[in-house]
Amino acid sequence: MLKVVIAGVSGRMGHALLEGVFLDTQFVLHGALDRPESPMIGREAGEQFGRVTGVKVSADTQAVLVGADVLIDFTRPEPSLAYLDQCVASGVAMVIGTTGFNEVQKQLIAQAAQKIAIVFAPNMSVGVTLLIDLVEQAARILNEGYDIEVVEMHHRHKVDAPSGTALRLGEAAAKGLEKPLNTCAVYTREGDTGERKAGTIGFATMRGGDVVGDHTVVLAGIGERIELTHKASSRATFALGALRAAKYLSERATGLFDMRDVLGVNARP
């Protein structure tokens, strides 16, 4: 059985991850982490599910990681990097679903992957992983005469924009066009913007309510448009993907992987 530690257990994703672990007999909850000021500190990790696990929620990462196999983290960039440092020191694999990292922070993750195994993906959904592949293929085939727009909507509490998934979809589209995203992305439009420039990839961000995550990539041509869409109705899909990633890491000592690796998409001819 894989001994898993969950970070941010009091959050929405933490709740979904706990439920996923309790339902999968291949896992045992080894530790539960939360911010020091959380009211959950010192309480039974499974109490919200009516379960007694013997695991108390803690803010002591170093102590919790002793004997663990993998830590799953969907928090914020700063605490996520702190967890990463502790995982490296403890030799514990890590699944990172946190978004909002800057390029320097992403490099720190890549460096850590030389010492431990890491799955780092902005979206752990199996469906989104497939969507990323489809977007790249579509952009490659429709590389002339089609305008590409990435539209996303999330709940009102999400703090980064565009979403990590939207950016990953944009990267996939840019790869299909054989250009870096930073040379063609358009993140804002306001006022007299002039005509749309050919070869650019636009982003539109919406926030509201309790939307888990909706993403659509539009490829608009003359007389037709193709829309590739994924809508998440439950965080369970991300939790299940993260647990699948944890199993993938159980057979690897070091390296940086994403959900394409986990699902075998990168292995195809």
KAWO-V872315 format. One record per residue. N is the residue number from 1. SS is DSSP state (A for helix, B for strand, O for the rest). PSI is psi in degrees with one decimal (none if undefined). Layout:
n = {N:N}
ss = {SS:SS}
psi = {PSI:PSI}
This chain:
n = {1:2:3:4:5:6:7:8:9:10:11:12:13:14:15:16:17:18:19:20:21:22:23:24:25:26:27:28:29:30:31:32:33:34:35:36:37:38:39:40:41:42:43:44:45:46:47:48:49:50:51:52:53:54:55:56:57:58:59:60:61:62:63:64:65:66:67:68:69:70:71:72:73:74:75:76:77:78:79:80:81:82:83:84:85:86:87:88:89:90:91:92:93:94:95:96:97:98:99:100:101:102:103:104:105:106:107:108:109:110:111:112:113:114:115:116:117:118:119:120:121:122:123:124:125:126:127:128:129:130:131:132:133:134:135:136:137:138:139:140:141:142:143:144:145:146:147:148:149:150:151:152:153:154:155:156:157:158:159:160:161:162:163:164:165:166:167:168:169:170:171:172:173:174:175:176:177:178:179:180:181:182:183:184:185:186:187:188:189:190:191:192:193:194:195:196:197:198:199:200:201:202:203:204:205:206:207:208:209:210:211:212:213:214:215:216:217:218:219:220:221:222:223:224:225:226:227:228:229:230:231:232:233:234:235:236:237:238:239:240:241:242:243:244:245:246:247:248:249:250:251:252:253:254:255:256:257:258:259:260:261:262:263:264:265:266:267:268:269}
ss = {O:B:B:B:B:B:B:O:O:O:O:A:A:A:A:A:A:A:A:A:A:A:A:O:O:O:B:B:B:B:B:B:B:O:O:O:O:O:O:O:O:O:O:B:O:O:A:A:A:O:O:O:O:O:O:B:B:B:O:O:A:A:A:A:A:O:O:O:O:B:B:B:B:O:O:O:A:A:A:A:A:A:A:A:A:A:A:A:A:A:O:O:B:B:B:B:O:O:O:O:O:O:A:A:A:A:A:A:A:A:A:A:O:O:O:O:B:B:B:B:O:O:O:O:O:A:A:A:A:A:A:A:A:A:A:A:A:A:A:A:A:O:O:O:O:O:B:B:B:B:B:B:B:B:O:O:O:O:O:O:O:O:O:A:A:A:A:A:A:A:A:A:A:A:A:A:O:O:O:O:A:A:A:O:B:B:O:O:O:O:O:O:O:O:O:O:O:O:O:O:B:B:B:B:B:B:B:O:O:O:O:O:B:B:B:B:B:B:B:B:O:O:O:O:B:B:B:B:B:B:B:B:O:O:O:A:A:A:A:A:A:A:A:A:A:A:A:A:A:O:O:O:O:O:B:B:B:O:A:A:A:A:A:O:O:O:O:O:O}
psi = {141.1:130.5:109.3:143.0:134.1:127.2:147.6:44.7:-19.3:-8.4:176.6:-44.0:-34.9:-41.5:-44.8:-37.4:-42.2:-46.4:-40.7:-40.6:-42.2:-25.6:-10.7:116.3:-7.4:-6.0:152.7:136.1:114.4:-32.7:157.3:123.5:148.2:168.7:149.5:-33.1:1.6:138.3:-9.9:-16.0:129.4:-5.2:158.8:126.8:-29.3:12.2:-32.9:-12.9:4.8:28.4:148.2:109.0:-18.2:1.8:123.7:140.3:133.5:160.7:2.3:86.8:-45.9:-45.3:-41.0:-33.4:-13.2:119.6:-0.7:158.2:-39.5:143.8:133.5:126.8:123.5:58.4:-115.6:159.4:-44.4:-54.5:-31.8:-42.2:-32.1:-42.7:-39.6:-45.3:-42.2:-35.7:-41.0:-45.4:-31.7:-6.5:35.1:132.3:161.6:135.5:119.4:111.8:4.3:143.9:172.0:8.8:143.1:177.0:-37.4:-43.2:-37.0:-35.2:-35.1:-37.9:-44.2:-39.4:-40.3:-31.1:-8.5:-12.1:-28.9:166.8:133.6:133.0:119.2:113.9:138.8:-14.0:122.0:1.8:135.6:-41.1:-41.1:-36.7:-41.9:-41.9:-42.4:-44.1:-43.0:-38.8:-43.1:-44.7:-43.5:-43.1:-34.8:-41.2:-41.2:53.1:-1.2:134.9:4.9:132.2:137.8:127.7:137.8:120.1:130.4:150.2:136.1:172.7:162.8:-16.0:-9.1:134.5:-15.0:147.1:140.1:165.7:157.3:-35.4:-42.0:-42.3:-38.8:-37.1:-38.8:-40.1:-39.5:-42.9:-43.4:-38.2:-40.3:-31.2:-4.1:48.8:153.7:143.8:-36.2:-8.5:-7.9:-1.4:140.6:112.3:-22.6:147.0:127.1:140.3:-151.1:89.6:-12.6:179.0:154.9:132.7:133.0:143.8:2.1:161.2:114.4:154.5:137.2:130.5:132.3:144.0:135.9:152.7:-141.5:28.0:122.7:-45.2:114.8:132.7:132.7:132.8:120.8:128.6:102.6:119.2:-165.7:114.7:-2.5:161.6:148.5:132.5:121.4:118.4:141.9:133.3:123.9:125.0:-9.0:144.4:-9.0:-32.8:-36.9:-38.1:-44.9:-38.7:-41.0:-39.2:-36.4:-39.2:-38.7:-40.4:-39.2:-40.6:-20.2:-18.7:12.0:138.5:-39.6:169.5:154.4:121.9:161.7:-174.3:-21.8:-39.2:-44.8:-40.7:-2.6:13.2:-38.2:-15.0:-11.0:154.6:none}
